[in-house]
Amino acid sequence: MIAALTTSAFIVTAACGAIRLLRGPALADRVIALDVVLISLMGAIAVRAAETGTTTYLDLLVVIAIVGFTATVAASRFIERESTQP
Amino acid sequence: MTPIAATLALTGALVALLAGIGLLRFRTPYARFHAAGKASPVAFLLVAAAAAIETGWGGAARLAVASAALVLTLPVGVHLLFRAVHRTTPRTLAIDELAPAEVRSRPGPAGP
């Protein structure tokens, strides 16, 4: 019950992020929306671990966090360079 | 789940919902970054605390590493995005404390 409610909330958050990802006026909005979708995925993985008690998928969380950070930094550098060097 | 873990997980889900709603409803990019970049790590921290209570020491160690990675990296990423938006869009802010610092750190129009 608790796990279903929590997972549903994370799914709704990811849906909000996906809508912003599709609609966002600027590239930076899409990047931060992708970050929010990734963090919702991380939260859903943590909820799954809390529900079942298994720790198998918890190793994914670090990987997702680092990949999301790398993508954000690369995209922000890309946004700056794109605007200063037409 | 124990009641404490259930409370933490539900609070984290509520904060995540707030982040999603703020990302969807706010009008300026800065407000959207504010909502998404501050609320979502808090949501993950709460859910990770709930999962750490449930999974014991092995799971708690992995969740601590993941939380540290997220909390250390996400503000940096959001700050870089914020600065990229600040540098590439016209200035419309009422109070802008970053623009004088940018002028000081980048003398001359032909910056790096």
N, CA and C atoms of all chains as a GROMACS GRO file, in nm:
protein
  594
    1MET      N    1   0.084  -0.122   0.000
    1MET     CA    2   0.000   0.000   0.000
    1MET      C    3   0.087   0.126   0.000
    2ILE      N    4   0.176   0.134   0.102
    2ILE     CA    5   0.265   0.250   0.110
    2ILE      C    6   0.357   0.253  -0.013
    3ALA      N    7   0.409   0.135  -0.048
    3ALA     CA    8   0.501   0.130  -0.162
    3ALA      C    9   0.429   0.168  -0.290
    4ALA      N   10   0.303   0.123  -0.305
    4ALA     CA   11   0.229   0.156  -0.427
    4ALA      C   12   0.204   0.307  -0.435
    5LEU      N   13   0.165   0.366  -0.320
    5LEU     CA   14   0.141   0.511  -0.319
    5LEU      C   15   0.268   0.588  -0.354
    6THR      N   16   0.379   0.547  -0.292
    6THR     CA   17   0.504   0.619  -0.314
    6THR      C   18   0.551   0.605  -0.458
    7THR      N   19   0.540   0.483  -0.511
    7THR     CA   20   0.581   0.462  -0.650
    7THR      C   21   0.493   0.541  -0.746
    8SER      N   22   0.362   0.549  -0.714
    8SER     CA   23   0.273   0.629  -0.800
    8SER      C   24   0.313   0.775  -0.799
    9ALA      N   25   0.351   0.826  -0.681
    9ALA     CA   26   0.393   0.966  -0.674
    9ALA      C   27   0.518   0.989  -0.758
   10PHE      N   28   0.610   0.893  -0.753
   10PHE     CA   29   0.731   0.910  -0.835
   10PHE      C   30   0.699   0.900  -0.983
   11ILE      N   31   0.602   0.816  -1.018
   11ILE     CA   32   0.563   0.806  -1.159
   11ILE      C   33   0.500   0.937  -1.206
   12VAL      N   34   0.418   0.998  -1.120
   12VAL     CA   35   0.357   1.127  -1.157
   12VAL      C   36   0.465   1.234  -1.173
   13THR      N   37   0.563   1.231  -1.082
   13THR     CA   38   0.673   1.328  -1.094
   13THR      C   39   0.750   1.308  -1.225
   14ALA      N   40   0.776   1.182  -1.259
   14ALA     CA   41   0.846   1.155  -1.385
   14ALA      C   42   0.762   1.198  -1.504
   15ALA      N   43   0.629   1.186  -1.492
   15ALA     CA   44   0.542   1.230  -1.602
   15ALA      C   45   0.548   1.382  -1.616
   16CYS      N   46   0.550   1.453  -1.502
   16CYS     CA   47   0.566   1.600  -1.508
   16CYS      C   48   0.697   1.635  -1.576
   17GLY      N   49   0.803   1.564  -1.538
   17GLY     CA   50   0.932   1.589  -1.602
   17GLY      C   51   0.929   1.558  -1.750
   18ALA      N   52   0.857   1.454  -1.789
   18ALA     CA   53   0.852   1.419  -1.931
   18ALA      C   54   0.776   1.524  -2.010
   19ILE      N   55   0.669   1.578  -1.948
   19ILE     CA   56   0.593   1.684  -2.017
   19ILE      C   57   0.681   1.807  -2.037
   20ARG      N   58   0.756   1.841  -1.929
   20ARG     CA   59   0.846   1.957  -1.941
   20ARG      C   60   0.957   1.927  -2.042
   21LEU      N   61   0.998   1.801  -2.049
   21LEU     CA   62   1.102   1.761  -2.144
   21LEU      C   63   1.054   1.778  -2.288
   22LEU      N   64   0.927   1.748  -2.311
   22LEU     CA   65   0.876   1.762  -2.447
   22LEU      C   66   0.843   1.906  -2.480
   23ARG      N   67   0.799   1.985  -2.380
   23ARG     CA   68   0.744   2.116  -2.406
   23ARG      C   69   0.842   2.229  -2.384
   24GLY      N   70   0.947   2.201  -2.300
   24GLY     CA   71   1.030   2.308  -2.247
   24GLY      C   72   1.078   2.407  -2.350
   25PRO      N   73   1.064   2.536  -2.324
   25PRO     CA   74   1.101   2.633  -2.427
   25PRO      C   75   1.250   2.636  -2.455
   26ALA      N   76   1.332   2.619  -2.352
   26ALA     CA   77   1.477   2.626  -2.373
   26ALA      C   78   1.539   2.489  -2.354
   27LEU      N   79   1.663   2.477  -2.404
   27LEU     CA   80   1.734   2.350  -2.387
   27LEU      C   81   1.761   2.320  -2.240
   28ALA      N   82   1.785   2.426  -2.161
   28ALA     CA   83   1.814   2.405  -2.019
   28ALA      C   84   1.694   2.346  -1.946
   29ASP      N   85   1.572   2.384  -1.986
   29ASP     CA   86   1.454   2.326  -1.924
   29ASP      C   87   1.446   2.176  -1.950
   30ARG      N   88   1.483   2.138  -2.070
   30ARG     CA   89   1.481   1.994  -2.101
   30ARG      C   90   1.585   1.919  -2.018
   31VAL      N   91   1.702   1.982  -1.999
   31VAL     CA   92   1.807   1.915  -1.923
   31VAL      C   93   1.764   1.894  -1.778
   32ILE      N   94   1.707   1.998  -1.716
   32ILE     CA   95   1.667   1.983  -1.575
   32ILE      C   96   1.548   1.889  -1.565
   33ALA      N   97   1.462   1.884  -1.667
   33ALA     CA   98   1.351   1.789  -1.664
   33ALA      C   99   1.403   1.646  -1.670
   34LEU      N  100   1.506   1.623  -1.750
   34LEU     CA  101   1.566   1.490  -1.756
   34LEU      C  102   1.628   1.454  -1.621
   35ASP      N  103   1.686   1.552  -1.554
   35ASP     CA  104   1.740   1.526  -1.421
   35ASP      C  105   1.630   1.482  -1.324
   36VAL      N  106   1.517   1.552  -1.331
   36VAL     CA  107   1.407   1.516  -1.240
   36VAL      C  108   1.354   1.377  -1.271
   37VAL      N  109   1.348   1.342  -1.400
   37VAL     CA  110   1.304   1.206  -1.434
   37VAL      C  111   1.401   1.102  -1.379
   38LEU      N  112   1.531   1.130  -1.389
   38LEU     CA  113   1.630   1.036  -1.337
   38LEU      C  114   1.619   1.023  -1.185
   39ILE      N  115   1.594   1.135  -1.115
   39ILE     CA  116   1.585   1.127  -0.969
   39ILE      C  117   1.457   1.054  -0.929
   40SER      N  118   1.350   1.069  -1.007
   40SER     CA  119   1.230   0.990  -0.979
   40SER      C  120   1.258   0.842  -0.995
   41LEU      N  121   1.337   0.807  -1.096
   41LEU     CA  122   1.376   0.668  -1.115
   41LEU      C  123   1.456   0.618  -0.995
   42MET      N  124   1.548   0.702  -0.947
   42MET     CA  125   1.626   0.663  -0.829
   42MET      C  126   1.536   0.642  -0.708
   43GLY      N  127   1.441   0.732  -0.688
   43GLY     CA  128   1.349   0.716  -0.576
   43GLY      C  129   1.264   0.591  -0.589
   44ALA      N  130   1.222   0.558  -0.710
   44ALA     CA  131   1.141   0.438  -0.730
   44ALA      C  132   1.224   0.313  -0.701
   45ILE      N  133   1.351   0.315  -0.739
   45ILE     CA  134   1.439   0.201  -0.709
   45ILE      C  135   1.455   0.185  -0.558
   46ALA      N  136   1.471   0.299  -0.488
   46ALA     CA  137   1.486   0.292  -0.343
   46ALA      C  138   1.358   0.239  -0.278
   47VAL      N  139   1.242   0.281  -0.329
   47VAL     CA  140   1.116   0.231  -0.274
   47VAL      C  141   1.102   0.081  -0.297
   48ARG      N  142   1.145   0.039  -0.414
   48ARG     CA  143   1.139  -0.106  -0.442
   48ARG      C  144   1.228  -0.184  -0.346
   49ALA      N  145   1.347  -0.130  -0.319
   49ALA     CA  146   1.436  -0.196  -0.223
   49ALA      C  147   1.375  -0.198  -0.084
   50ALA      N  148   1.307  -0.089  -0.047
   50ALA     CA  149   1.245  -0.085   0.086
   50ALA      C  150   1.129  -0.183   0.094
   51GLU      N  151   1.060  -0.203  -0.017
   51GLU     CA  152   0.944  -0.292  -0.015
   51GLU      C  153   0.987  -0.438  -0.005
   52THR      N  154   1.084  -0.477  -0.088
   52THR     CA  155   1.121  -0.618  -0.096
   52THR      C  156   1.237  -0.654  -0.004
   53GLY      N  157   1.315  -0.556   0.041
   53GLY     CA  158   1.428  -0.587   0.127
   53GLY      C  159   1.551  -0.634   0.052
   54THR      N  160   1.546  -0.636  -0.081
   54THR     CA  161   1.663  -0.679  -0.159
   54THR      C  162   1.753  -0.558  -0.187
   55THR      N  163   1.883  -0.582  -0.187
   55THR     CA  164   1.978  -0.473  -0.210
   55THR      C  165   2.044  -0.484  -0.347
   56THR      N  166   1.989  -0.565  -0.435
   56THR     CA  167   2.056  -0.589  -0.563
   56THR      C  168   2.060  -0.464  -0.649
   57TYR      N  169   1.947  -0.394  -0.655
   57TYR     CA  170   1.938  -0.282  -0.747
   57TYR      C  171   1.995  -0.152  -0.691
   58LEU      N  172   2.037  -0.155  -0.564
   58LEU     CA  173   2.084  -0.030  -0.505
   58LEU      C  174   2.217   0.015  -0.566
   59ASP      N  175   2.291  -0.078  -0.626
   59ASP     CA  176   2.416  -0.036  -0.690
   59ASP      C  177   2.391   0.055  -0.810
   60LEU      N  178   2.270   0.044  -0.867
   60LEU     CA  179   2.239   0.130  -0.982
   60LEU      C  180   2.231   0.277  -0.945
   61LEU      N  181   2.199   0.305  -0.818
   61LEU     CA  182   2.169   0.443  -0.781
   61LEU      C  183   2.290   0.534  -0.801
   62VAL      N  184   2.408   0.485  -0.761
   62VAL     CA  185   2.528   0.567  -0.778
   62VAL      C  186   2.554   0.593  -0.926
   63VAL      N  187   2.536   0.489  -1.006
   63VAL     CA  188   2.561   0.504  -1.150
   63VAL      C  189   2.466   0.607  -1.211
   64ILE      N  190   2.338   0.599  -1.172
   64ILE     CA  191   2.241   0.694  -1.228
   64ILE      C  192   2.275   0.837  -1.185
   65ALA      N  193   2.316   0.854  -1.058
   65ALA     CA  194   2.349   0.988  -1.010
   65ALA      C  195   2.468   1.046  -1.087
   66ILE      N  196   2.572   0.964  -1.106
   66ILE     CA  197   2.691   1.016  -1.174
   66ILE      C  198   2.662   1.043  -1.321
   67VAL      N  199   2.586   0.955  -1.384
   67VAL     CA  200   2.554   0.976  -1.526
   67VAL      C  201   2.470   1.103  -1.544
   68GLY      N  202   2.374   1.123  -1.453
   68GLY     CA  203   2.292   1.243  -1.462
   68GLY      C  204   2.374   1.370  -1.445
   69PHE      N  205   2.470   1.366  -1.350
   69PHE     CA  206   2.554   1.484  -1.329
   69PHE      C  207   2.641   1.511  -1.452
   70THR      N  208   2.698   1.406  -1.508
   70THR     CA  209   2.782   1.424  -1.628
   70THR      C  210   2.702   1.482  -1.743
   71ALA      N  211   2.580   1.432  -1.760
   71ALA     CA  212   2.496   1.483  -1.869
   71ALA      C  213   2.462   1.630  -1.847
   72THR      N  214   2.431   1.666  -1.722
   72THR     CA  215   2.395   1.805  -1.693
   72THR      C  216   2.512   1.899  -1.721
   73VAL      N  217   2.632   1.861  -1.674
   73VAL     CA  218   2.748   1.948  -1.694
   73VAL      C  219   2.780   1.961  -1.842
   74ALA      N  220   2.777   1.849  -1.914
   74ALA     CA  221   2.807   1.854  -2.057
   74ALA      C  222   2.706   1.940  -2.131
   75ALA      N  223   2.578   1.926  -2.096
   75ALA     CA  224   2.476   2.005  -2.164
   75ALA      C  225   2.490   2.153  -2.134
   76SER      N  226   2.526   2.188  -2.008
   76SER     CA  227   2.537   2.330  -1.976
   76SER      C  228   2.657   2.392  -2.047
   77ARG      N  229   2.769   2.319  -2.056
   77ARG     CA  230   2.882   2.371  -2.134
   77ARG      C  231   2.844   2.386  -2.280
   78PHE      N  232   2.766   2.291  -2.329
   78PHE     CA  233   2.722   2.297  -2.469
   78PHE      C  234   2.633   2.418  -2.493
   79ILE      N  235   2.544   2.447  -2.397
   79ILE     CA  236   2.455   2.563  -2.412
   79ILE      C  237   2.537   2.691  -2.418
   80GLU      N  238   2.636   2.704  -2.329
   80GLU     CA  239   2.717   2.826  -2.329
   80GLU      C  240   2.797   2.840  -2.458
   81ARG      N  241   2.858   2.730  -2.503
   81ARG     CA  242   2.944   2.740  -2.622
   81ARG      C  243   2.860   2.767  -2.746
   82GLU      N  244   2.742   2.707  -2.751
   82GLU     CA  245   2.656   2.726  -2.867
   82GLU      C  246   2.617   2.872  -2.884
   83SER      N  247   2.597   2.942  -2.771
   83SER     CA  248   2.549   3.080  -2.781
   83SER      C  249   2.664   3.177  -2.802
   84THR      N  250   2.786   3.144  -2.756
   84THR     CA  251   2.895   3.239  -2.772
   84THR      C  252   2.968   3.221  -2.905
   85GLN      N  253   2.962   3.104  -2.966
   85GLN     CA  254   3.027   3.081  -3.094
   85GLN      C  255   2.922   3.038  -3.197
   86PRO      N  256   2.859   3.132  -3.263
   86PRO     CA  257   2.754   3.096  -3.357
   86PRO      C  258   2.809   3.026  -3.483
   87MET      N  259   0.641  -0.239   0.593
   87MET     CA  260   0.733  -0.133   0.635
   87MET      C  261   0.702  -0.091   0.777
   88THR      N  262   0.805  -0.049   0.847
   88THR     CA  263   0.783   0.008   0.980
   88THR      C  264   0.716   0.145   0.966
   89PRO      N  265   0.647   0.190   1.069
   89PRO     CA  266   0.578   0.321   1.057
   89PRO      C  267   0.674   0.436   1.026
   90ILE      N  268   0.794   0.432   1.085
   90ILE     CA  269   0.887   0.542   1.058
   90ILE      C  270   0.928   0.542   0.911
   91ALA      N  271   0.959   0.423   0.859
   91ALA     CA  272   0.999   0.414   0.718
   91ALA      C  273   0.884   0.455   0.626
   92ALA      N  274   0.762   0.415   0.662
   92ALA     CA  275   0.647   0.452   0.579
   92ALA      C  276   0.627   0.603   0.579
   93THR      N  277   0.643   0.665   0.696
   93THR     CA  278   0.628   0.811   0.703
   93THR      C  279   0.734   0.881   0.619
   94LEU      N  280   0.859   0.832   0.632
   94LEU     CA  281   0.966   0.894   0.554
   94LEU      C  282   0.942   0.877   0.404
   95ALA      N  283   0.899   0.758   0.363
   95ALA     CA  284   0.877   0.733   0.220
   95ALA      C  285   0.764   0.819   0.167
   96LEU      N  286   0.656   0.831   0.246
   96LEU     CA  287   0.543   0.912   0.199
   96LEU      C  288   0.582   1.060   0.192
   97THR      N  289   0.658   1.107   0.290
   97THR     CA  290   0.703   1.247   0.286
   97THR      C  291   0.791   1.272   0.164
   98GLY      N  292   0.881   1.177   0.138
   98GLY     CA  293   0.966   1.192   0.021
   98GLY      C  294   0.887   1.193  -0.109
   99ALA      N  295   0.784   1.109  -0.116
   99ALA     CA  296   0.701   1.108  -0.236
   99ALA      C  297   0.628   1.240  -0.252
  100LEU      N  298   0.583   1.296  -0.139
  100LEU     CA  299   0.513   1.425  -0.145
  100LEU      C  300   0.607   1.535  -0.194
  101VAL      N  301   0.729   1.535  -0.144
  101VAL     CA  302   0.826   1.636  -0.188
  101VAL      C  303   0.859   1.618  -0.336
  102ALA      N  304   0.868   1.492  -0.380
  102ALA     CA  305   0.893   1.467  -0.523
  102ALA      C  306   0.778   1.519  -0.608
  103LEU      N  307   0.654   1.500  -0.558
  103LEU     CA  308   0.539   1.555  -0.630
  103LEU      C  309   0.548   1.707  -0.639
  104LEU      N  310   0.590   1.770  -0.528
  104LEU     CA  311   0.604   1.916  -0.530
  104LEU      C  312   0.706   1.958  -0.635
  105ALA      N  313   0.818   1.881  -0.643
  105ALA     CA  314   0.918   1.914  -0.744
  105ALA      C  315   0.860   1.903  -0.884
  106GLY      N  316   0.784   1.797  -0.909
  106GLY     CA  317   0.726   1.780  -1.042
  106GLY      C  318   0.627   1.890  -1.076
  107ILE      N  319   0.542   1.924  -0.977
  107ILE     CA  320   0.442   2.028  -1.002
  107ILE      C  321   0.510   2.162  -1.026
  108GLY      N  322   0.615   2.190  -0.946
  108GLY     CA  323   0.687   2.315  -0.967
  108GLY      C  324   0.755   2.320  -1.101
  109LEU      N  325   0.812   2.208  -1.142
  109LEU     CA  326   0.876   2.202  -1.273
  109LEU      C  327   0.776   2.227  -1.385
  110LEU      N  328   0.654   2.184  -1.362
  110LEU     CA  329   0.552   2.197  -1.467
  110LEU      C  330   0.485   2.333  -1.467
  111ARG      N  331   0.468   2.394  -1.349
  111ARG     CA  332   0.381   2.510  -1.340
  111ARG      C  333   0.453   2.644  -1.339
  112PHE      N  334   0.580   2.647  -1.294
  112PHE     CA  335   0.646   2.776  -1.283
  112PHE      C  336   0.674   2.835  -1.421
  113ARG      N  337   0.686   2.969  -1.425
  113ARG     CA  338   0.688   3.035  -1.555
  113ARG      C  339   0.827   3.069  -1.606
  114THR      N  340   0.919   3.098  -1.514
  114THR     CA  341   1.054   3.136  -1.560
  114THR      C  342   1.149   3.019  -1.541
  115PRO      N  343   1.257   3.012  -1.621
  115PRO     CA  344   1.353   2.902  -1.605
  115PRO      C  345   1.416   2.899  -1.466
  116TYR      N  346   1.443   3.018  -1.408
  116TYR     CA  347   1.506   3.020  -1.276
  116TYR      C  348   1.414   2.956  -1.171
  117ALA      N  349   1.286   2.986  -1.177
  117ALA     CA  350   1.192   2.927  -1.081
  117ALA      C  351   1.183   2.776  -1.100
  118ARG      N  352   1.189   2.732  -1.226
  118ARG     CA  353   1.182   2.587  -1.249
  118ARG      C  354   1.306   2.518  -1.195
  119PHE      N  355   1.425   2.580  -1.216
  119PHE     CA  356   1.547   2.520  -1.160
  119PHE      C  357   1.540   2.516  -1.008
  120HIS      N  358   1.485   2.623  -0.952
  120HIS     CA  359   1.472   2.631  -0.807
  120HIS      C  360   1.388   2.515  -0.755
  121ALA      N  361   1.273   2.492  -0.818
  121ALA     CA  362   1.186   2.384  -0.772
  121ALA      C  363   1.251   2.248  -0.792
  122ALA      N  364   1.305   2.226  -0.911
  122ALA     CA  365   1.354   2.092  -0.942
  122ALA      C  366   1.487   2.063  -0.873
  123GLY      N  367   1.572   2.162  -0.863
  123GLY     CA  368   1.706   2.135  -0.812
  123GLY      C  369   1.713   2.129  -0.661
  124LYS      N  370   1.614   2.184  -0.591
  124LYS     CA  371   1.620   2.179  -0.445
  124LYS      C  372   1.529   2.072  -0.388
  125ALA      N  373   1.413   2.052  -0.449
  125ALA     CA  374   1.319   1.958  -0.390
  125ALA      C  375   1.354   1.814  -0.423
  126SER      N  376   1.409   1.789  -0.542
  126SER     CA  377   1.427   1.648  -0.578
  126SER      C  378   1.536   1.577  -0.498
  127PRO      N  379   1.651   1.639  -0.465
  127PRO     CA  380   1.743   1.565  -0.377
  127PRO      C  381   1.688   1.542  -0.238
  128VAL      N  382   1.607   1.638  -0.187
  128VAL     CA  383   1.544   1.617  -0.057
  128VAL      C  384   1.450   1.496  -0.062
  129ALA      N  385   1.375   1.486  -0.172
  129ALA     CA  386   1.285   1.372  -0.188
  129ALA      C  387   1.363   1.241  -0.189
  130PHE      N  388   1.475   1.241  -0.263
  130PHE     CA  389   1.552   1.117  -0.268
  130PHE      C  390   1.613   1.086  -0.132
  131LEU      N  391   1.657   1.187  -0.059
  131LEU     CA  392   1.716   1.162   0.073
  131LEU      C  393   1.614   1.099   0.167
  132LEU      N  394   1.490   1.149   0.164
  132LEU     CA  395   1.387   1.094   0.253
  132LEU      C  396   1.357   0.948   0.217
  133VAL      N  397   1.342   0.921   0.087
  133VAL     CA  398   1.311   0.784   0.047
  133VAL      C  399   1.431   0.692   0.075
  134ALA      N  400   1.552   0.745   0.060
  134ALA     CA  401   1.670   0.664   0.088
  134ALA      C  402   1.679   0.633   0.237
  135ALA      N  403   1.639   0.728   0.322
  135ALA     CA  404   1.638   0.699   0.466
  135ALA      C  405   1.538   0.589   0.497
  136ALA      N  406   1.420   0.594   0.433
  136ALA     CA  407   1.321   0.487   0.453
  136ALA      C  408   1.376   0.353   0.407
  137ALA      N  409   1.439   0.351   0.290
  137ALA     CA  410   1.494   0.225   0.239
  137ALA      C  411   1.608   0.175   0.325
  138ALA      N  412   1.686   0.268   0.383
  138ALA     CA  413   1.797   0.226   0.470
  138ALA      C  414   1.744   0.161   0.597
  139ILE      N  415   1.631   0.211   0.648
  139ILE     CA  416   1.572   0.146   0.764
  139ILE      C  417   1.528   0.004   0.729
  140GLU      N  418   1.478  -0.014   0.609
  140GLU     CA  419   1.420  -0.144   0.573
  140GLU      C  420   1.523  -0.247   0.533
  141THR      N  421   1.636  -0.205   0.474
  141THR     CA  422   1.727  -0.302   0.413
  141THR      C  423   1.847  -0.336   0.500
  142GLY      N  424   1.863  -0.275   0.614
  142GLY     CA  425   1.975  -0.313   0.699
  142GLY      C  426   2.104  -0.242   0.661
  143TRP      N  427   2.216  -0.292   0.717
  143TRP     CA  428   2.341  -0.217   0.705
  143TRP      C  429   2.394  -0.218   0.562
  144GLY      N  430   2.385  -0.332   0.493
  144GLY     CA  431   2.439  -0.338   0.356
  144GLY      C  432   2.369  -0.241   0.263
  145GLY      N  433   2.235  -0.242   0.270
  145GLY     CA  434   2.161  -0.148   0.187
  145GLY      C  435   2.183  -0.004   0.230
  146ALA      N  436   2.196   0.017   0.362
  146ALA     CA  437   2.215   0.154   0.412
  146ALA      C  438   2.347   0.211   0.362
  147ALA      N  439   2.451   0.126   0.355
  147ALA     CA  440   2.580   0.176   0.306
  147ALA      C  441   2.569   0.218   0.160
  148ARG      N  442   2.505   0.135   0.078
  148ARG     CA  443   2.491   0.172  -0.065
  148ARG      C  444   2.405   0.297  -0.080
  149LEU      N  445   2.298   0.305  -0.002
  149LEU     CA  446   2.212   0.424  -0.011
  149LEU      C  447   2.286   0.548   0.035
  150ALA      N  448   2.375   0.533   0.134
  150ALA     CA  449   2.452   0.650   0.179
  150ALA      C  450   2.546   0.697   0.069
  151VAL      N  451   2.609   0.602   0.000
  151VAL     CA  452   2.698   0.642  -0.110
  151VAL      C  453   2.619   0.710  -0.221
  152ALA      N  454   2.502   0.655  -0.254
  152ALA     CA  455   2.420   0.715  -0.359
  152ALA      C  456   2.372   0.854  -0.318
  153SER      N  457   2.330   0.869  -0.191
  153SER     CA  458   2.284   0.999  -0.144
  153SER      C  459   2.396   1.101  -0.148
  154ALA      N  460   2.517   1.058  -0.106
  154ALA     CA  461   2.630   1.150  -0.110
  154ALA      C  462   2.661   1.192  -0.254
  155ALA      N  463   2.658   1.095  -0.346
  155ALA     CA  464   2.684   1.129  -0.486
  155ALA      C  465   2.582   1.228  -0.538
  156LEU      N  466   2.455   1.207  -0.504
  156LEU     CA  467   2.351   1.297  -0.554
  156LEU      C  468   2.362   1.435  -0.491
  157VAL      N  469   2.381   1.439  -0.359
  157VAL     CA  470   2.382   1.568  -0.290
  157VAL      C  471   2.506   1.649  -0.327
  158LEU      N  472   2.617   1.580  -0.356
  158LEU     CA  473   2.737   1.654  -0.394
  158LEU      C  474   2.732   1.702  -0.538
  159THR      N  475   2.668   1.626  -0.627
  159THR     CA  476   2.676   1.660  -0.769
  159THR      C  477   2.558   1.743  -0.820
  160LEU      N  478   2.439   1.721  -0.768
  160LEU     CA  479   2.323   1.787  -0.828
  160LEU      C  480   2.326   1.939  -0.813
  161PRO      N  481   2.362   1.996  -0.696
  161PRO     CA  482   2.369   2.143  -0.689
  161PRO      C  483   2.470   2.202  -0.787
  162VAL      N  484   2.582   2.130  -0.809
  162VAL     CA  485   2.681   2.180  -0.904
  162VAL      C  486   2.622   2.183  -1.045
  163GLY      N  487   2.554   2.076  -1.082
  163GLY     CA  488   2.494   2.072  -1.214
  163GLY      C  489   2.388   2.178  -1.234
  164VAL      N  490   2.303   2.196  -1.131
  164VAL     CA  491   2.198   2.298  -1.143
  164VAL      C  492   2.258   2.437  -1.148
  165HIS      N  493   2.365   2.458  -1.071
  165HIS     CA  494   2.432   2.589  -1.074
  165HIS      C  495   2.490   2.617  -1.213
  166LEU      N  496   2.550   2.516  -1.274
  166LEU     CA  497   2.606   2.536  -1.408
  166LEU      C  498   2.496   2.566  -1.510
  167LEU      N  499   2.383   2.496  -1.496
  167LEU     CA  500   2.270   2.524  -1.586
  167LEU      C  501   2.219   2.667  -1.566
  168PHE      N  502   2.208   2.705  -1.438
  168PHE     CA  503   2.160   2.839  -1.404
  168PHE      C  504   2.252   2.944  -1.468
  169ARG      N  505   2.384   2.922  -1.456
  169ARG     CA  506   2.479   3.018  -1.511
  169ARG      C  507   2.472   3.021  -1.664
  170ALA      N  508   2.450   2.903  -1.725
  170ALA     CA  509   2.438   2.899  -1.870
  170ALA      C  510   2.316   2.979  -1.916
  171VAL      N  511   2.204   2.964  -1.843
  171VAL     CA  512   2.085   3.041  -1.880
  171VAL      C  513   2.110   3.189  -1.858
  172HIS      N  514   2.179   3.222  -1.748
  172HIS     CA  515   2.206   3.363  -1.718
  172HIS      C  516   2.294   3.425  -1.826
  173ARG      N  517   2.388   3.349  -1.881
  173ARG     CA  518   2.478   3.404  -1.981
  173ARG      C  519   2.415   3.413  -2.119
  174THR      N  520   2.315   3.331  -2.146
  174THR     CA  521   2.266   3.322  -2.283
  174THR      C  522   2.132   3.388  -2.305
  175THR      N  523   2.064   3.434  -2.198
  175THR     CA  524   1.933   3.497  -2.219
  175THR      C  525   1.942   3.644  -2.182
  176PRO      N  526   1.852   3.726  -2.234
  176PRO     CA  527   1.848   3.867  -2.197
  176PRO      C  528   1.818   3.885  -2.049
  177ARG      N  529   1.876   3.991  -1.991
  177ARG     CA  530   1.863   4.010  -1.847
  177ARG      C  531   1.727   4.072  -1.816
  178THR      N  532   1.645   3.999  -1.745
  178THR     CA  533   1.513   4.049  -1.707
  178THR      C  534   1.490   4.045  -1.557
  179LEU      N  535   1.595   4.016  -1.479
  179LEU     CA  536   1.575   3.999  -1.336
  179LEU      C  537   1.570   4.134  -1.266
  180ALA      N  538   1.492   4.143  -1.158
  180ALA     CA  539   1.483   4.268  -1.082
  180ALA      C  540   1.611   4.290  -1.003
  181ILE      N  541   1.660   4.185  -0.938
  181ILE     CA  542   1.786   4.193  -0.864
  181ILE      C  543   1.880   4.089  -0.925
  182ASP      N  544   1.993   4.136  -0.975
  182ASP     CA  545   2.086   4.047  -1.045
  182ASP      C  546   2.225   4.067  -0.985
  183GLU      N  547   2.263   3.978  -0.895
  183GLU     CA  548   2.393   3.993  -0.831
  183GLU      C  549   2.501   3.918  -0.906
  184LEU      N  550   2.464   3.838  -1.006
  184LEU     CA  551   2.564   3.761  -1.078
  184LEU      C  552   2.628   3.842  -1.190
  185ALA      N  553   2.553   3.938  -1.247
  185ALA     CA  554   2.605   4.013  -1.361
  185ALA      C  555   2.731   4.093  -1.326
  186PRO      N  556   2.737   4.167  -1.214
  186PRO     CA  557   2.863   4.237  -1.181
  186PRO      C  558   2.979   4.139  -1.160
  187ALA      N  559   2.953   4.025  -1.100
  187ALA     CA  560   3.060   3.927  -1.080
  187ALA      C  561   3.109   3.872  -1.213
  188GLU      N  562   3.016   3.853  -1.307
  188GLU     CA  563   3.056   3.805  -1.439
  188GLU      C  564   3.142   3.908  -1.509
  189VAL      N  565   3.107   4.037  -1.494
  189VAL     CA  566   3.186   4.142  -1.557
  189VAL      C  567   3.326   4.146  -1.497
  190ARG      N  568   3.333   4.130  -1.364
  190ARG     CA  569   3.463   4.131  -1.298
  190ARG      C  570   3.549   4.012  -1.340
  191SER      N  571   3.488   3.896  -1.355
  191SER     CA  572   3.568   3.778  -1.384
  191SER      C  573   3.601   3.766  -1.532
  192ARG      N  574   3.531   3.840  -1.618
  192ARG     CA  575   3.556   3.832  -1.762
  192ARG      C  576   3.581   3.971  -1.816
  193PRO      N  577   3.701   4.025  -1.805
  193PRO     CA  578   3.725   4.159  -1.858
  193PRO      C  579   3.727   4.158  -2.010
  194GLY      N  580   3.660   4.257  -2.068
  194GLY     CA  581   3.659   4.268  -2.212
  194GLY      C  582   3.549   4.186  -2.274
  195PRO      N  583   3.500   4.232  -2.389
  195PRO     CA  584   3.390   4.160  -2.453
  195PRO      C  585   3.433   4.027  -2.513
  196ALA      N  586   3.561   4.013  -2.552
  196ALA     CA  587   3.605   3.890  -2.615
  196ALA      C  588   3.659   3.796  -2.507
  197GLY      N  589   3.569   3.740  -2.430
  197GLY     CA  590   3.609   3.649  -2.323
  197GLY      C  591   3.656   3.516  -2.379
  198PRO      N  592   3.690   3.423  -2.290
  198PRO     CA  593   3.737   3.293  -2.334
  198PRO      C  594   3.627   3.212  -2.401
   0.00000   0.00000   0.00000
